[in-house]
Amino acid sequence: MSASDFGQGERFLAERLRALAEHLAAAERIVRELTTAMGSGADPPDLPQQATLELAASAAPQEATDQDQADDVSRLTTILARRGLHVERVDGLSDELQGLVKFAERIARQYDVLRPLLDELKRAHGQQRRVQVSLSGYEGGRASMLIQFARDLERAGLISTVHYGRLRRRLYTDAPRHPLAINFFTGQWLELYAYATVRGLLAAVSDAPRVWRNVLARRSNGQQFELDVVALVDQQLLWVEAKTADSVAEFLPRYHELVRILKIPRSHAILLWSGAGQRSQAGSSVGFLSGMTLCSLDDFAAHIAELLP
């Protein structure tokens, strides 16, 4: 594929994502209404593909001018330099990623329902094979929610050829192959959710929220660190690391070292782990070994809100 073809594909995907963002919340409302109307044993019906919604402007991260972004990065560079870290890269939020934020927030709200599909897509990424998810244990409303989500992913171009087999109660789709989709399903969705949540909560109390994503920093000895989300909360540095791995044990010593380098209290060093809800007993040991506060999808936003001035 030529660079021109790839660029056209990226623009096409961005357009589809922006268009779909107008329908996501309305589709969720329809699913909730159907849930109460359906019997638990009924097959989920096809849901409407078109819906409309006036999205609140505050729901998505606000765009900044080039000068604002430059000033923000300069401020972050100064803050981390005082801690012996040289900033090498700070990623912005492209049009494509802005379109994915709504999907990320939807996953966070419905993670228990959507997780079987997400796990299969993560395992199968880049492979030329079909993905299948059994819905035999799902009652009507939950099955409808998962099927609707898969169809929305298909319309956005993130997956393809979604099919629900009513007889065997299985959902089928192709494994994600586009780099944007692969990154999203292998963990980026949680990073985007963390970024959007922190930025949204800070925007409610500040006209100029300072939030950065995917910050790559290096020490003078060459040691590198990548921080998923960094923010200033009432002049205190905040760091959020987002993980979807089955286990986080291998990362904990490195996190503990970075907490020491950043000189931040445990409350402001947050490990957002998608598996934390299923591993509540591990919370105390993870916190001790990492020097961080372990948050699940259920309590992350509440913890950030408690830190606000």
Secondary structure, 3 states (H helix, E strand, C coil): CCHHHHHHHHHHHHHHHHHHHCCHHHHHHHHHHHHHHCCCCCCCCCCCCCCCCCCCHHHCCCCCCHHHHHHHHHHHHHHHHCCCCEEEEEECCCHHHHHHHHHHHHHHHCHHHHHHHHHHHHHHCCCCCEEEEECCCCCHHHHHHHHHHHHHHHHCCCCCCCEEECCCCEEEEECCCCHHHHHHHHHHHHHHHHHHHHHHHHHCCCCCCCEEEEEEEECCCCCEEEEEEEEEECCEEEEEEEECCCCCHHHHHHHHHHHHHHCCCHHHEEEEECCHHHCHHHHHHHHHHHCCEEECCCCHHHHHHHHCC
